[in-house]
Amino acid sequence: MTTDLQNDPNAIKTVVRDYYGQRIQQAGASCCGGGAELTEVQLYGAEELTQLHEDVNTTSFGCGNPIALASLQPGEVVLDLGSGGGLDVLLAAKRVGAEGYVYGVDMTDEMLTVARRNAERAGASNVEFLKGDIETLPLPDNSVDVIISNCVINLSPDKGDVLREAFRVLRPGGRLAVSDIVVDGDLTDLPVSETQIRTALSWAGCIAGALTNAQYRTFLVTAGFERIDVDVRHRYMMEDLVSSAPDGLNHLDSEVVQQLLGRFTSSAITAWKPI
Ligand SMILES: C[S@@+](CC[C@H](N)C(=O)[O-])C[C@H]1O[C@@H](n2cnc3c(N)ncnc32)[C@H](O)[C@@H]1O
């Protein structure tokens, strides 16, 4: 079923919360959508993952590797927006070491339960999972060195608030290193309207709410960030779209679907808060 959620922020959050609350309780979770996209081993490398209990890998829904992007240093304070089952928080905790600290924020109770269990199994004492919305972060101003996030910002109904909040909690000179789904180019040159396309696709599967590259940059600049880079790492082809929006593609003409191939991307976004 396709529903036009785009003008109803509360409905979007309810759909997303329900979807991930259920997905985390199913075995073998992987990637933002249904699982045909990049696997955890492809994203992180087998060596990085062997540092953690194998269960942690199966509670991950990311679409990139923000840990590789963030170049974390010992002693840094890190915040993961939409921390899910906690994979990126636990990998970050190893990089920043005992002198550092890693917060994860997530709005879904079931995710927080699994993340805390994963942290306990990993014996991680420098991590904390907080319940909250990424549009109103439960952390003080200027308190974090690095913000990471993996396939979450596209799910928010208010990306402007998310990036403003990210800027607020970062210390001057702090950085953002995010993996997210981004539209390379735009969706305005197709035989049907952008609204029709986004309505047919899945918000919870991380594609219907994806910003264009230009919109991402505008929100980051408006929030105050500088040295912004948005770099395509993987283009969504047919099997990725089918996986992310199993029902939605049936509502679009096959010619339109062909024209969507390669436009939705997993991208790496980096930006800095001025000193
Ligand atoms: C696609 S999963 C990604 C989870 C994790 N980053 C990973 O890589 O496995 C999205 C996560 O973001 C959380 N989330 C989505 N929108 C949110 C919001 N507006 N505020 C807080 N958490 C949110 C969901 O509950 C879910 O755990």
The ligand as an ORCA input file, in Angstrom:
! r2SCAN-3c Opt
* xyz 0 1
  C      17.583      2.583      9.059
  S      17.696      2.417     10.801
  C      19.447      2.689     11.001
  C      19.948      2.272     12.357
  C      21.447      2.363     12.570
  N      21.933      3.692     12.282
  C      22.162      1.335     11.727
  O      22.993      1.730     10.903
  O      21.907      0.157     11.896
  C      16.982      3.943     11.363
  C      17.024      4.154     12.859
  O      16.779      5.522     13.111
  C      15.786      5.665     14.111
  N      15.073      6.919     13.794
  C      14.445      7.223     12.646
  N      13.958      8.477     12.673
  C      14.295      8.985     13.888
  C      14.065     10.248     14.516
  N      13.408     11.204     13.895
  N      14.547     10.424     15.772
  C      15.213      9.425     16.416
  N      15.457      8.206     15.865
  C      15.002      7.985     14.608
  C      14.930      4.415     13.991
  O      14.271      4.136     15.205
  C      15.962      3.365     13.631
  O      16.552      2.800     14.758
*
